[in-house]
Amino acid sequence: MKLKQKYIILFIILGTVFWLINALIYDIFFNNAEFPFVSILISDIPSRELYIRITILLYLLIFCLILYNVEKKKENAIIELKKSESNIRVTLNAIADAVIATDLNAIITGMNPSAEVLTGWLETNAIGKHISEIFYVINEKNKKVIENPIETALNELRTIGLANDIALIAKDGKSRLIAYSSSPIITETGDITGAVLIFRDVTNEKRMIDHLTESENRFRSIIAHTSEGILLINEKGQIVEWNHALENLTGLKRQDVLGKYNWDIQFKLLQDEKKTKEKYEELKNKTLLTLKSGDIKYLNGTCTFTLKVGDKLKYFEQSGFLIPKENGFWLGGVIHDMTERFEMERILREREENIVRIFDLSPIPTLIIKLKSSMVFDCNEAFCELTGFKKDEIIGKKINQLSWFEVGDWFNFYKKLLQQNKLTEYELKAKINYDKVIDILLFCSILDLYGEKCIVSYVQDITKRKKIIEELVLTKDELNELISERTKELEQINEALAYENEERARIEQALRISENKYYTLINQLPIGVYRSTPDGKILQANPALAKIFGFDSVEEFMSNNANDLYVDQSERKKIVEELSQTNDIKLKITQMKRKDGSIIWVRDFAKAIYNPNGEIEFFDGSIEDITDKKIAEEELKNAINYAEMIYNVTPSCLFTVDNDLKITSWNERIAQLTGYTAKEVIGKKCNLCPEINNEKKCSIFNPYFKKPSFGEESFIITKNGEKKIISKNMDLLRNSKGEIIGGIESFEDITIKKQIEKEINNQAEVNLTFAELSKALMQISTLKELSEIILDKAIQLTDSQFGFIGTIDEDKQTLNVTAMGGNIDEKMIKRAFNWRFEGFKGLWGYPVRTKKAFYTNDAQNHPNAIKVPEWHIPLQSYISAPAMAGDKVIGLLGLANSSRNYDDSDLNIIERISALFSVAMQRFQAENEIKQSLIKEQELNELKSRFISMVSHEYRTPLTSIILSTEILSDYADKLSPENRKMHFDRIRNSVHLMTTLIENIVQYNKIQLGKSEFKPILFDLQHLCISMTHELQFIAKDQVKIDLTIINGDKKVYLDEQLMRHIIFNLLSNAIKYTHNNKPIEFIVDIQDNFINITVKDHGIGIPAEDLNKLWEPFHRARNVGAISGTGLGLSIVKNAVETQGGTITCESHENIGTTFNVIIPYKLPQNN
């Protein structure tokens, strides 16, 4: 049955019973058989009797309503309590860690969803079972069963932390590595009620640690064995990787450069003339800017540079790549030695220049003509001097366009040359200086030049010789006469001619050999060689170049325009512009297209060749296909980036010693680990272990060493002074006779493993801390004390300098600090507790606004940072997490200035701590709500008892008076004098008035409790109301006491609630009358001002004790000195509510046995139309 229905039925029953009893009493005592009982019960009811019955029924109705409100509030309090318990349960379920709770016998009483997932048991199935059935754990390595931590915690009454390699066997048989902690649950009285177990799955963490260890080994192996130099720089510019190949390239040892700044090493390797302060700053600034911005263009991406290594200059090519990090970028570089190639290209250029110089400086006029097109290809200065032509006038023109000799003569010579296909002489006439005709002798041969057959012609001017011969013919007779005289002269001339011919043949042969070497070299070069004009016309190319671009012949390749070979034609325009601005050879790496459209990467060395006028005539250059190298470089980058995914097993470190402890063998792995090469240590005594270095006996030759030793932990000192923890295996070496000839030792670097173990121990410490906090959560009784413990643990776990913790009021946007601690003084703590943290501003308010945890290691430059107060410690780093209850922020934890950088593990720790703090706050809130509900329930029960007692007491007196007076008047009316009859009627009237007043007070109080008390102002005459009520109350008081009324400014009307004012005046005056018995007047002063009224009621009665003044306004409260004076204790509570409803104030000043003064001030404002 619903509560409302229950009290309706109660009212009907009580009302019916009362009606029957009242009718029965009336019929017995007052009816005198005038009316039958049924008539009195239903219809013939005297009006006064009907009034009394209805009044009493109203009292019963009010009584039932009050009882209903009391029960309803109690029911709501119980609902709120259950809701609070549900919220705590929801919060527990939201915790990521698994939680199981048991009783004293280790019987499960509850578990959260995370525990259900890890154990495979549903909570409904697990409750009531022993913990050992649900939580079954073994040692993951030896498979032995581990004692259940719940039982251990209950037996030893202490928190049990996790051990290493613990595996939980789930219901389905699946094994998971876990971390756990268990603690007994201790109440405030010290009783043990059970235990709680918190655990979580760490399988992925263990796999991650194993994977990281394995990946690091693989990565180091790849770096160490690559043939390219590998350089890696961290975000600060310090060198963190310098592999063996880079040692060979630069001559600098790895241990000498690691940890040093990159620009220092670069500056050291610069040529002496380039080592300036400005150059140093330039190197430093470019590197730092790249590491900060991630823009690699400042180091030109792939670039070529020159360094001084020893006494030699070396040329290098570097490809750079970036590795994003939290605070910037790491910069990596792959470096290749280009010295040998650059040297080869320099030699080729010098040889080509020498051949060209020999050709130009040769004294023999030489002309080169293309066989197929009869076009002049080249000529030397001697030819131009002989003929009077300039190079630009004849090169590129056909031979018949020069009008140098008759076309017929050239045709006959051309035909003879093709028939003989060898060095051919031909004599013919030629024009020089455009009009002069001379006799020449051509020595011609067909050679392959620049991928094309050409006629190389050596020209000899034989005009003088021809003239001599003609003169000899004309003067034959004379000569015959003078033969004898000239014989000797002719012989000399013949000798000179023979010498000249011999010299000419020798020069021709040398030139031919030089040309053949030049052209053969060009044609056989594995790299492409070309000559092209600025507009892209290809003038010359070798077979290698045609092959690079996929053409079948040089001729087919030269038929293309150079611009069409570029993927991006604007790239060639840029190259042309760069070459036009310098006389140096320029290197460019770009993408070009093959004949089939495929894309290739090429390295292009080019130089601009200028004519005498200073204009670019053509470009000479060489092209190398580096597509495979580019692919290899990309593969290398991918190998570096994904080295952690490559499987490779690194062998153990291994070395042997003889009986004198001198090293006899030393493998590569140990060389890498220690920094000592085999060459440095073989033949020398081992000094890795400090005890050996201190001349102590090696443990291999310890007299107690009888059998092989495995897994012994020790440490070594590497060449650079680094301490490494190792796990070593040792044995003695014996010869065939069993004699000891030395020892062998293998070891592995377990430094990282030890670090991981340390991290696991740290995690164990974290879990132990959380177990302690969980225990404290159940035992600590105040939020302040628990806040101090939580904050202290958070500071310890994160190595923070200081921190704070507090509650959040999202509605008021304020933070209430409950604890502050760390390395700070008391003065700052005091200032912090007095400081108003409001508005959710700055770093402390950021997680409240976002409802997410965060950290920063650069607090001053964080976008949300604001200036801290002057008394506050400056912030370097900051980490904070909100305590959430559902989607609402209820608390905040903040820590600052860690001795190290905060990281994600710290973020995980404080998120878990803030979750515990949230549970704690909700626990305290729930406890407070429960306590308040219990207090309220007690108050309501007490209120109900007092109300019932008051109603029964206050009603009994006037009802008794009414009944007695009525009986007397009924039985003895004719015998009573008029004065006595009037006395009894007055007594009845006063009793009815008292009951009416009581009802009015109860009704008004009920309105207040239900929130139905309303302010309904009207414009009325307060003076009239005061006078009227004074007369009314003076009539009731009779001569017991006089009321002295004083009204100031009584002609003014007020705009207030008349009914509420009536309650105020009536209750204050009636109380003054009730508690004054010394006939001293009551002062009633009313001061009416333009915007407020001031009412003072002063009596000289019994007064109010000091200890009752603070409870004066509570309903049903009565002072201890009232004695038998009747009253409900509701009057002053109603007065205070009526005053405050109208926006006023009321004060009380009282002294016991002296009197009491009440002062009421109520503001008002007249309507605008008045």
Buried (B, 14 or more C-beta within 10 A) or exposed (E): EEEEEBBEEBBEEBBEEBBEEBBEEBBEEBBEEEBEBEBBBEEEBEEEBEEBBEBBBEBBBBBBBBBBBBBBBBEEBEEBBEEBEEBBEEBBBBBEBBBBBBBEEBBBBBBBBBBBEBBBBEBEEBBEBBBBEBBBBBBBEEEEEBEBBBBBBBEEEBBBBBEEEBBBBBBEEEBBBBBBBBBBBBEEEEEBBBBBBBBBBBBEBBEEBEEEBBBBBBBBBBBBEBEBBBBBBBBEBBBEBBBBBBBEBBEBBBBEBBEBBBBBBBBBBBEEEEEEEEBBEEBBEBBBEBBEEBEBEBBEEBBBBBBBBEEEEBBBBBBBBBBEEEEBBBBBBBBBBBBEBBEEBEEBBEBBEEBEEBBEEBEBBBBBBBBEEBBBBBBBBBBBEBBEBEBEEBBEBEBEEBEBBBEEBBEEBBEEBEEEEEBBEBEBBBBBEEEEEBBBBBBBBBBEBBBBEBBBBBBBBBBEBBEEEEEEEEEEEEBEEEEEEBEEEBEEEEEEEEEEEEEBEEBBEEBBEBBEEBBEBBBEBEBBBBBBBBEBBBBBBBBBBBBBBBBEEBEEBBEBBBBEBBEEEEBBBEBBEEBEEEEEBBBBBBBBBBBEEEEBBBBBBBBBEEEEEEEBBBBBBBBBBBBEBBEBBEEBBEBBEEBBEEEEEBEBBBBBBBEEBBBBBBBBBBBBBBBBBBEBBBEEBBBBBEEBEEEEEBBBBEEEBEEEBEEEEBBBBBBEEBEBBBBBBBBBBEEEEEEEEBBBBBBBBBBBBBEBEEEBEEBBBBBBBBBBBBBBBBBBEEBEBBBBBBBBBBBEBBEBBBBBBBBBEEEEBBBBBBBBBBEBEEEBBEBBBEBEBEEBBBBBBBBBEEEBBBBBBEBBEBEBBEEBEEEBBEBBBBBBBBBBBEEEBBBBBBBBBBEEBBBEEBBBBBBBBBBBBBBBBBBBBBEEBBEEBEEBBEEBEEBBEBBEEBBEEBBEBBBEBBBBBBEBBEEEEEEBEEEBBEBBEEBBEBBBEBBEBBBBBBEBBBBBBEEEBEEEBEBBBBBEBBBEBBEEBBEBBEEEBEBEBEBEEBEBBBBBBBEBBBBBBBBBBBBBBBBBEEEBBBBBBBBBBEEBBBBBBBBBBBBBBEEBEEEBBBBBBBBEBBEEBEBBBBBBBBBBBBBBBBBBEBEBEBEBEEBBBBBBBBEBEEEEEE
